[in-house]
Amino acid sequence: MSPSLGAGVAIAAAIYLVVLVVVGVASRQHGSQKTLGDFYLAGRNLGVVVMLATLFATKFSAVTFLGTPAEMSRIGLAAGIRSGCLAMVVVVIYLLYAPRLHRLAHKHSFVTPGDWITHRFRSSTLTLLANVVLILTACNYLLAQLMTMGHLTAGISGGVVPYWAGVVLLTLVVIVYESLGGMRAVAWTDCLQGAMMLAGVIGLLFLLVPTPAHLGEVTAALAAAAPEQVAAPPWDIKRHWISMITVMGFAAAIHPQVVQRIYAARDVATLKRAFSWMVFLPFITTGVMFLVGAVAIVQLPGVGDADQLLPEFLAAWSTQSILHYLLAVLVITALIAGVMSTADSLLLTLSAIIAKEIIGPTLLKGVPEETLTRAGKLVSWGIVTVLVGIALSPRLTLWGMLELKAEIHVQVMPLFILGATWGRLTAAGALGGLVAGCATYAALLFAGLPQIWNLHAGLFALAVNMAACVTLSLRQRGSSVSLAPPAVAPARGTA
């Protein structure tokens, strides 16, 4: 990028990073941090505004802002439609199971996703295996965020600030404020990050199509420059759409950091209102990123690294006027906010799972929750140290990493969605399904079959998983679980 743009972004980003640390310090004063529930769930008292902001900032991240334009430039119209459908499907899936899970979480003081699995199935083996899958996939997703930090800083500075420096600096800021305030710091900073992201997206929309007439021009130019990118896709591509939306939709709806936010909501009404507003956000975020990819096909056909497409686009536009320059600075700062908001949530969730589910029952068995909370902070530092080392030598594209993570992660879906909605699902059925699904996916990858008929291997694995869950559960008669909300006793003096 041009030196002037790089300097402006550096100043804006520096101010923003300092504010994040200040927010982390302030959040530390509003909680005791002596219990796991306070540190990891902000006292289970997130209101509608904070809940919506933290969901928005967590769900729309590196892949949305960098991966979606890149996929659009590679594939065309199919990528934009697919991404928009995926984002809306996720919200619908939330509403299938989240309210019931929230009621149980507050009643039984769940902290981690594993607490629900243990409560529902009473199987330590199943909980351990599910936690291993959750840890591996969350680490993969966090790694994607760290890689994006490097891509952003390298693209913003035109290579003056190297990839590795961006990874290290931004990760350091995340771990500092997350260690200071836990979920409360993450939620508060997510409010700031969500506002930055929304402002950045609106600014980017103005850059792309300042008037409705410009939208028509973009469409005409795209059709002329790359007609194959706007043509109706053949059936094999449509099959791929269905497969990806199914696998990634269910996987995204049960991300462990989202499950913890379900626990942290103040009440069910708060949760439902936040999810209701979430339905509209894909139109704003994914839609604008789709336009970025469309414009880039016409104006930036020679970009080598598709993951750098958006930074290159902003660099080209920032020289046109002072307004374009300021909007470019705003958008880039919002990109930094987006990747950091997802990274902090993933890191907090990984810390909670490892501290409470792995270290707590073994090395620190019987210690007070305050000690376990301190151990969780140390776990966070250990996780980022390892992942930063891996991120310095990336091997996959951002979207490729997301697909790989989703196909493994979706195998725990029956434990949450089927487990919360079907009382007949047993521990033996859930365990058999999880093992069968993971084994099927591993076997297909080992056989060199990541896709069959343009359908993801993870989709076939999920089908095997679900079939095993249902078959094994139905063989165990009389083992159904009541999933109805607890009855409320009538008040004294009433019938």
C-alpha positions in Angstrom: 0.0 0.0 0.0 1.0 3.6 -0.4 3.1 5.0 2.4 0.5 7.7 3.2 -2.2 5.1 3.6 0.0 2.8 5.6 0.9 5.7 8.0 -2.8 6.6 8.5 -3.7 3.0 9.2 -0.8 2.6 11.6 -1.9 5.6 13.6 -5.6 4.5 13.7 -4.7 0.9 14.5 -2.3 2.0 17.3 -5.0 4.1 18.9 -7.5 1.3 18.6 -5.2 -1.3 20.1 -4.5 1.0 23.1 -8.2 1.4 23.6 -8.7 -2.4 23.6 -6.1 -2.8 26.4 -7.8 0.0 28.4 -11.2 -1.7 28.0 -9.6 -4.9 29.3 -8.2 -3.1 32.3 -11.6 -1.5 33.0 -13.5 -4.8 32.7 -11.3 -6.3 35.3 -12.8 -4.0 37.9 -16.3 -5.2 37.2 -15.9 -8.8 38.2 -14.4 -10.9 40.9 -12.8 -13.4 38.5 -12.8 -15.9 41.4 -15.2 -18.3 39.7 -15.2 -19.9 36.3 -18.7 -18.5 35.6 -17.6 -14.9 36.2 -14.4 -15.1 34.2 -15.6 -17.2 31.3 -19.2 -16.2 31.1 -19.2 -12.6 32.4 -21.5 -13.6 35.3 -24.1 -15.0 32.9 -25.6 -11.5 32.5 -25.1 -10.3 28.9 -27.9 -8.0 27.8 -29.4 -7.8 24.2 -27.0 -5.1 22.9 -23.8 -6.7 24.2 -25.1 -10.1 23.2 -25.8 -9.0 19.6 -22.5 -7.2 19.4 -20.4 -10.1 20.6 -22.2 -12.6 18.3 -21.8 -10.3 15.3 -18.1 -9.6 16.0 -17.4 -13.3 16.6 -19.3 -14.7 13.6 -18.2 -12.3 10.9 -14.5 -12.4 11.0 -11.4 -13.1 8.8 -13.1 -15.4 6.5 -16.0 -13.0 5.9 -13.8 -10.0 5.1 -10.9 -11.7 3.3 -12.1 -15.2 2.4 -15.4 -14.2 0.8 -14.0 -11.7 -1.7 -11.2 -14.2 -2.5 -13.8 -16.9 -3.2 -15.9 -14.5 -5.3 -12.9 -13.7 -7.5 -12.1 -17.4 -7.9 -15.6 -18.8 -8.4 -17.9 -15.9 -9.3 -21.6 -15.3 -8.4 -21.9 -18.8 -6.9 -19.6 -17.8 -4.0 -21.6 -14.8 -3.1 -25.0 -16.6 -3.1 -23.6 -19.5 -1.2 -22.0 -17.3 1.5 -25.2 -15.3 2.0 -27.3 -18.4 2.3 -24.8 -20.0 4.7 -24.9 -17.0 7.1 -28.7 -17.0 7.3 -29.0 -20.8 7.7 -26.7 -20.6 10.7 -29.1 -18.2 12.5 -32.0 -20.5 11.9 -30.2 -23.4 13.3 -29.3 -21.4 16.4 -33.0 -21.0 17.2 -33.6 -24.8 17.0 -31.6 -25.6 20.1 -30.2 -22.5 21.8 -33.2 -21.5 24.0 -33.5 -25.0 25.5 -29.7 -25.2 26.0 -29.7 -21.8 27.7 -32.4 -22.8 30.2 -30.4 -25.9 31.2 -27.1 -24.0 31.3 -28.5 -21.5 33.8 -30.2 -24.2 35.9 -27.1 -26.4 36.1 -24.3 -23.8 35.9 -22.7 -24.9 32.6 -19.4 -23.2 31.8 -18.0 -25.2 28.8 -19.7 -27.1 26.0 -18.5 -30.3 27.7 -20.7 -29.5 30.7 -23.8 -29.9 28.5 -22.5 -33.2 27.1 -21.8 -34.6 30.5 -25.2 -33.5 31.8 -27.1 -34.9 28.9 -25.3 -38.2 28.3 -23.5 -39.0 31.6 -20.5 -40.4 29.7 -17.0 -39.3 30.5 -15.7 -41.1 27.4 -18.1 -39.2 25.1 -17.3 -35.9 26.7 -13.5 -36.5 26.4 -13.8 -37.4 22.7 -16.0 -34.5 21.9 -13.7 -32.1 23.7 -10.7 -33.4 21.7 -12.7 -32.6 18.5 -13.7 -29.2 19.8 -10.1 -28.3 20.8 -8.6 -29.4 17.5 -11.1 -27.6 15.3 -11.1 -24.4 17.5 -7.3 -24.4 17.2 -7.6 -24.6 13.5 -10.0 -21.7 13.4 -7.9 -19.6 15.7 -4.9 -20.4 13.5 -6.8 -18.9 10.6 -7.4 -15.7 12.5 -3.7 -15.4 13.4 -2.8 -15.9 9.7 -5.1 -13.1 8.8 -3.4 -10.8 11.2 -0.2 -11.4 9.3 -1.9 -11.0 5.9 -3.5 -7.7 7.0 -0.4 -6.1 8.3 1.7 -7.1 5.3 -1.0 -5.9 2.9 -1.6 -2.6 4.8 2.1 -1.7 4.9 3.0 -2.9 1.4 5.4 -5.4 3.0 7.2 -2.8 5.2 5.7 -4.5 8.3 6.4 -8.2 7.7 3.8 -10.9 8.0 5.3 -12.3 11.2 5.3 -9.0 13.0 1.5 -8.6 12.5 0.9 -12.1 13.8 2.9 -11.5 16.9 1.8 -7.9 17.7 -2.0 -8.3 17.3 -2.0 -11.7 19.1 -0.1 -10.1 22.0 -2.8 -7.4 22.4 -5.6 -10.1 22.3 -4.0 -12.3 24.9 -3.4 -9.2 27.2 -6.9 -7.9 27.4 -8.4 -11.4 27.4 -6.3 -12.4 30.4 -7.2 -9.1 32.2 -11.0 -9.4 31.9 -12.1 -12.8 30.5 -15.5 -12.9 28.8 -16.4 -9.5 30.2 -13.4 -7.9 28.4 -14.1 -9.9 25.3 -17.8 -8.9 25.2 -17.0 -5.2 25.9 -14.3 -5.1 23.2 -16.6 -7.0 20.9 -19.1 -4.1 21.2 -16.3 -1.7 20.1 -15.2 -4.1 17.4 -18.7 -4.7 16.2 -19.3 -1.0 15.8 -16.0 -0.6 13.9 -16.9 -3.5 11.6 -20.4 -2.2 10.8 -19.0 1.3 10.1 -16.2 -0.2 8.0 -18.7 -2.2 5.9 -20.9 0.8 5.3 -17.9 2.8 4.3 -16.8 0.1 2.0 -20.3 0.0 0.4 -20.0 3.7 -0.3 -16.6 3.1 -2.0 -18.1 0.4 -4.2 -21.5 1.7 -5.1 -22.0 5.3 -4.0 -25.3 5.4 -6.0 -27.7 2.8 -7.3 -26.6 3.5 -10.8 -23.1 2.3 -9.9 -24.5 -1.1 -8.8 -25.8 -1.5 -12.3 -22.5 -0.5 -13.8 -20.7 -3.1 -11.6 -23.1 -5.8 -12.8 -22.7 -4.9 -16.5 -18.9 -4.7 -16.2 -18.7 -8.1 -14.4 -20.9 -9.7 -17.1 -18.7 -8.3 -19.8 -15.3 -9.1 -18.3 -16.1 -12.6 -17.0 -19.4 -13.9 -18.3 -18.6 -17.4 -16.9 -18.6 -15.8 -13.4 -22.2 -14.8 -13.6 -23.7 -17.7 -15.6 -26.1 -20.1 -13.9 -24.0 -22.8 -12.3 -24.3 -26.4 -13.5 -25.8 -29.1 -11.3 -22.4 -30.2 -10.0 -21.8 -26.7 -8.6 -25.3 -26.7 -7.0 -24.6 -30.0 -5.3 -21.4 -28.4 -3.9 -23.5 -25.5 -2.6 -25.9 -27.8 -0.8 -23.1 -29.8 0.7 -21.1 -26.7 1.9 -24.1 -24.9 3.3 -25.2 -28.1 5.2 -21.7 -28.9 6.6 -20.6 -25.4 7.4 -24.0 -24.2 8.6 -24.3 -26.9 11.2 -20.7 -26.6 12.2 -20.9 -22.8 12.6 -24.0 -23.1 14.7 -22.3 -25.2 17.3 -18.9 -23.3 17.5 -17.8 -23.7 21.2 -17.4 -19.9 21.5 -21.1 -19.5 20.4 -22.2 -22.2 22.9 -20.6 -20.2 25.7 -22.4 -17.1 24.6 -25.6 -19.0 24.8 -24.7 -19.8 28.4 -23.8 -16.1 29.1 -27.0 -14.5 27.9 -29.1 -12.9 30.7 -32.3 -14.9 29.8 -34.0 -16.7 26.9 -35.8 -13.5 25.8 -32.4 -11.7 25.4 -31.0 -14.7 23.4 -34.0 -14.8 21.0 -33.9 -11.0 20.4 -30.2 -11.1 19.7 -30.6 -14.0 17.2 -33.6 -12.2 15.6 -31.4 -9.2 14.8 -28.6 -11.5 13.6 -30.8 -12.6 10.6 -30.3 -9.2 8.9 -26.5 -8.9 9.4 -25.5 -11.3 6.5 -27.2 -8.9 4.0 -24.9 -6.1 5.2 -21.6 -8.0 5.7 -21.5 -10.9 3.2 -23.3 -8.8 0.6 -20.7 -6.1 0.6 -17.9 -8.6 0.5 -19.5 -10.1 -2.5 -19.4 -6.7 -4.2 -15.7 -6.4 -3.4 -15.0 -9.7 -5.2 -17.2 -8.6 -8.2 -15.4 -5.3 -8.6 -12.0 -6.9 -8.2 -12.7 -9.3 -11.1 -13.0 -6.3 -13.3 -10.5 -3.8 -11.8 -7.8 -6.1 -10.2 -7.6 -9.1 -12.4 -3.8 -9.6 -11.7 -3.8 -10.0 -7.9 -1.7 -13.1 -7.2 -2.7 -13.9 -3.6 -6.6 -13.9 -3.5 -6.5 -13.5 0.3 -4.8 -10.1 -0.2 -7.5 -8.9 -2.6 -9.3 -6.6 -0.3 -6.2 -4.8 1.0 -5.1 -4.3 -2.7 -8.5 -3.0 -3.6 -8.4 -0.4 -0.8 -4.9 0.7 -1.7 -6.0 1.4 -5.3 -9.0 3.4 -4.2 -7.4 5.4 -1.4 -5.5 7.6 -3.8 -8.7 9.0 -5.4 -9.7 11.6 -2.8 -9.4 12.4 0.9 -12.8 10.9 1.5 -11.7 7.6 -0.1 -8.5 7.7 1.9 -10.4 8.1 5.2 -12.9 5.4 4.3 -10.0 3.0 3.4 -8.4 3.7 6.8 -11.7 3.0 8.5 -12.3 -0.2 6.6 -8.8 -1.5 7.3 -9.1 -0.7 11.0 -12.4 -2.6 11.0 -10.7 -5.6 9.4 -8.3 -5.6 12.2 -11.2 -5.4 14.7 -13.0 -8.3 12.9 -10.1 -10.7 13.1 -9.3 -9.8 16.7 -12.9 -10.2 17.8 -13.0 -13.8 16.6 -9.5 -14.6 17.9 -10.3 -13.5 21.4 -13.5 -15.5 21.6 -11.8 -18.7 20.3 -8.9 -18.2 22.7 -11.2 -17.8 25.7 -13.2 -20.9 24.8 -10.1 -23.0 24.3 -8.8 -21.8 27.7 -12.1 -22.8 29.4 -12.2 -26.2 27.8 -8.6 -27.2 28.5 -8.6 -25.7 32.1 -12.0 -27.1 33.2 -12.3 -30.3 31.2 -8.7 -31.5 30.8 -6.5 -30.0 33.6 -9.2 -29.6 36.2 -10.2 -33.3 36.6 -6.5 -34.4 36.5 -3.6 -32.2 37.4 -5.6 -29.7 39.5 -8.3 -32.0 40.8 -10.2 -30.5 43.8 -8.6 -27.0 43.6 -10.7 -23.9 44.1 -12.2 -22.3 41.0 -10.0 -19.2 41.5 -6.9 -21.4 41.1 -8.4 -23.1 38.1 -9.2 -19.7 36.6 -5.6 -18.6 36.9 -4.5 -21.9 35.3 -6.8 -21.1 32.4 -5.0 -17.8 31.8 -1.7 -19.6 31.6 -3.3 -22.1 29.2 -4.2 -19.1 26.9 -0.6 -18.0 26.8 0.5 -21.5 26.0 -2.0 -21.9 23.2 -1.1 -18.7 21.4 2.7 -19.5 21.7 2.2 -22.7 19.8 -0.3 -21.4 17.2 1.8 -18.3 16.5 4.7 -20.6 15.7 2.5 -22.5 13.2 1.0 -19.4 11.7 4.4 -18.1 10.7 4.5 -20.9 8.0 1.0 -21.0 6.5 0.1 -23.9 4.2 -3.6 -23.4 3.3 -5.8 -20.6 2.1 -8.2 -19.1 4.7 -11.3 -20.6 3.0 -9.5 -24.0 2.7 -8.8 -24.0 6.4 -12.4 -23.1 7.2 -13.8 -26.0 5.1 -11.3 -28.5 6.7 -12.3 -27.3 10.2 -16.0 -27.4 9.5 -16.0 -31.0 8.2 -14.4 -32.3 11.3 -16.3 -30.0 13.7 -19.7 -30.9 12.3 -19.3 -34.4 13.6 -20.2 -33.2 17.2 -23.4 -31.6 15.9 -25.7 -34.4 17.0 -24.5 -34.0 20.6 -25.9 -30.5 20.7 -28.8 -30.1 18.2 -30.1 -33.7 18.2 -29.3 -34.1 21.9 -31.3 -31.0 22.7 -34.3 -31.8 20.6 -34.6 -35.6 20.6 -35.0 -37.3 24.0 -34.3 -40.8 22.6 -30.7 -40.1 21.7 -28.6 -42.2 24.1 -24.9 -42.0 25.2 -24.1 -45.2 23.2 -25.8 -43.8 20.1 -24.0 -40.4 20.4 -20.7 -42.0 21.0 -21.1 -44.5 18.2 -22.2 -41.8 15.9 -19.2 -39.5 16.7 -16.7 -42.3 16.3 -18.3 -43.5 13.1 -18.5 -40.0 11.6 -14.8 -39.1 12.4 -13.6 -42.5 11.2 -15.6 -42.2 7.9 -14.2 -38.7 7.3 -10.6 -39.8 8.1 -11.0 -42.9 5.8 -12.2 -40.7 2.9 -9.4 -38.3 3.2 -6.9 -41.1 3.5 -8.3 -42.6 0.3 -7.9 -39.3 -1.5 -11.6 -38.5 -1.6 -12.1 -35.0 0.0 -15.2 -34.7 -2.3 -17.4 -37.3 -4.0 -19.7 -36.1 -6.8 -18.9 -32.5 -5.6 -20.2 -33.3 -2.1 -17.9 -32.9 0.9 -16.5 -35.9 2.6 -17.7 -34.4 5.8 -21.3 -34.6 4.6 -21.0 -38.3 4.0 -19.4 -38.7 7.4 -22.2 -36.7 9.0 -24.8 -39.0 7.3 -23.0 -42.0 8.7 -22.8 -40.3 12.1 -26.6 -39.5 12.2 -27.5 -43.0 11.0 -25.4 -44.5 13.8 -26.9 -42.2 16.4 -30.5 -43.0 15.5 -29.9 -46.8 15.0 -28.0 -47.4 18.2 -30.4 -45.2 20.2 -33.5 -46.9 19.0 -32.1 -50.3 20.0 -32.0 -49.1 23.6 -35.6 -49.0 24.6 -36.8 -47.1 27.7 -33.7 -44.8 27.8 -35.3 -41.6 26.6 -34.6 -38.3 28.4 -37.1 -35.6 29.1 -36.1 -32.4 27.4 -39.1 -30.3 28.5 -38.4 -27.2 30.5 -38.8 -27.7 34.3 -42.3 -27.1 35.6 -42.9 -24.0 37.5 -44.7 -24.5 40.8 -47.8 -22.4 41.3 -47.6 -19.5 43.7 -49.2 -19.8 47.1 -52.8 -18.9 47.2 -53.4 -19.8 43.6 -55.1 -22.8 42.1 
